Amino acid sequence: MLILSAMIFASCGGGTSDYAEKLPGGYQFISESKDQSFIYGKNKQYIPCSVVSYTFNNDFILVYQQPSEPCIHTEATGIKITNIDVIQFWIIDVQQESLMGPFTLSEFLNQRKKMGVPNELELKIKI
């Protein structure tokens, strides 16, 4: 019986790609698969999948997102993503409890500078 249970668990994936990381301000990075990774926060603030990379300190969370097919029709946030061929960027101001985005790269860089996000907070970007 134990062997059968182990085989069923392994064949269903058993959460092998599931991962979560707590972030400042009550936010959380959640990865359910390569194409379904997102950031969820207080008050149902939400960055839909797929989150490619993120970085954070106690004041800011910076996010690089490539929209993916399973998540372009999200009613939970009211965010309508119509093009999965674009990359998008987000800034979460942890102290102000605000989520801003999606931004293009140039909009993101301008907003980042405007908000005083430290240069040491580097976001890995694959373009």
N, C-alpha and C positions, 0 to 999 in steps of 0.2 A: 504494500500500500504506500509506503514511504517513497519508493522508487517512482511509482505512478504519479504521485503528487509532484515530485521534482520534475518529471518530464512535462507535465501539463504546465507548470509554472514557467519552465524554460521555453516551451513552445509559444506561449502567449507573450513573450517578451519580459514578463515579470518585472517591469519597471526598470529594465536595464539602461534605458536612456533617460529616465526621469531624474531630474536634478532641481534643487531649489537653493537659493542663497538669499539670506536676509540682507536688506539694504537699509541705509539710514531712513528715518522718517516713516517707518512702517511699510516701506515698499519691499517687494520681493521679486527676484528674478526666478522664473519658473520655466524649465525646459521639459517638454513632454516628448519631443523628438527633434530632429534637425530642423524641420520646417514649422514646428510649433513651440517656439520659445518666446516668452513675452514678459513684460514687467507689469505687475499689479500692485496697486497701492490703496491708501485710504480713500474713502468717499468714492469708490469705484473708479478711481483714476487708473488708466490702463493704456499701455502701449502694446498694440497687437503684434502678432508674429509676422515675420520672424525677426527677433532681436539677434543681430549678428555679433555685436560687441557692446560693452558698456564699461564705464569706469565711474568711480565715485569717491567723494570725501564726505565729511559731515554736513557740507552745505549744498552740494550739487551732485546730481546723477546725470551723466551724459550718455546718450544712447544712439547707436547706429543701427538702423532697421532696414531690412529688405522685405517689403510686403510679400506674402506668399498666398497662394490660392485658397487654402482652407480658412484664411482669416480676413479676407477682403470685405466680407459682408458682416461686420460686427454691429449688432444693435445695442450692445451693452454700453458703448461709448458714444455713439452718435458720430463717430469718425468714419467718413466714407473714403475708402481707398479704391480708386478706380483703375490704377495702373500698377501692375506688379513689376514692371520693368524699370522702376525708378528706385533710387536709394533715398532714404529719409533720415533726418536727424531730429533728436528731441533733447530738451533740457528740462530737468526737474529741479526746481529750487526748493530744497528740503525745508529751509527755514520759513519760506513764504507759503509752503504747501501748494505750489502751483506747478502744473505740467504745461510746457510750451512746445508746440510743434504740430504737425510735422514741418520741418524746414528743409530747403535745399542746402547743399554744402555751403554756398556763399552766405545764405541767410543764417545758417547755424554759426558760422565763424563770426559774423557781425553781432548776432545776439549774445554769443559767448563773451565777446569783448565788452559789449555794452553792460552786461551783468557782472563783469569783473571776475569771471571764472579763472582761477589761477592757471598759468601756463603749464605747471607741473601735472595738472590733471589731463593726461593724454588719452585720447580715444583712438583705438586701433581701427584704421579705415582701410578697406580693400576696394580700390576703385579700378 
